[in-house]
Amino acid sequence: MVKEKITKEMVFNDLQDEIKRIDTLSKLDEPQENEEYREPLCLDITKEVKILLSWGGGEDGFKLRFNPENELLGGVYYMADWGEYEERELSEDEAQKVFDFYMFGSFEG
């Protein structure tokens, strides 16, 4: 079986389907009783710190994620400009370097 690569279009279409499902189910008295209801597997709380390196005619920077105990989970480097947005996941080592360099290895969020 060949696994299909996830594309931006697939994500967009899936998002639209989920929003329609929420709209439909939210009108019901007991949406959780409907077979279309999707029980969340978990509600995961994370904190995000945005390290903005440039803005104005384009934006770039880092976003680091932390768990509720303020432990570094990972991060991304991102670029954004006039309706465009792209990001790349950082390796553990890269995320730790960004954390140590910009946040001096400490987060009290």
SULUR-V838434 format. One record per residue. RES is the residue in one letter. OMEGA is omega as a letter, one per 20 degrees, with the letter a starting at -180 (* if undefined). NEAR is the number of other C-alpha atoms within 12 Angstrom. Layout:
{{RES	OMEGA	NEAR} {RES	OMEGA	NEAR}}
This chain:
{{M	r	3} {V	r	4} {K	a	5} {E	r	7} {K	r	9} {I	r	11} {T	r	10} {K	a	12} {E	r	11} {M	a	13} {V	r	13} {F	a	13} {N	r	14} {D	r	15} {L	r	14} {Q	r	14} {D	a	15} {E	r	18} {I	r	15} {K	r	16} {R	r	20} {I	r	20} {D	a	15} {T	a	18} {L	a	20} {S	r	18} {K	a	13} {L	r	15} {D	a	10} {E	a	13} {P	a	18} {Q	r	17} {E	a	13} {N	a	17} {E	r	11} {E	a	19} {Y	r	20} {R	r	15} {E	r	13} {P	r	8} {L	r	6} {C	r	7} {L	a	7} {D	a	11} {I	r	13} {T	r	20} {K	r	22} {E	r	22} {V	r	29} {K	r	23} {I	a	25} {L	a	20} {L	r	17} {S	r	16} {W	a	15} {G	a	12} {G	a	11} {G	a	18} {E	r	23} {D	r	24} {G	a	26} {F	r	34} {K	r	33} {L	a	38} {R	a	32} {F	r	26} {N	a	20} {P	r	16} {E	r	14} {N	r	21} {E	a	22} {L	r	33} {L	a	27} {G	a	29} {G	r	33} {V	r	29} {Y	a	28} {Y	r	26} {M	a	25} {A	r	21} {D	r	15} {W	r	12} {G	r	10} {E	r	12} {Y	r	16} {E	r	19} {E	r	17} {R	r	19} {E	r	19} {L	r	24} {S	r	17} {E	a	17} {D	r	15} {E	r	22} {A	r	30} {Q	r	27} {K	r	20} {V	r	29} {F	a	31} {D	a	16} {F	a	14} {Y	a	21} {M	r	21} {F	r	12} {G	a	16} {S	r	17} {F	a	21} {E	a	15} {G	*	17}}
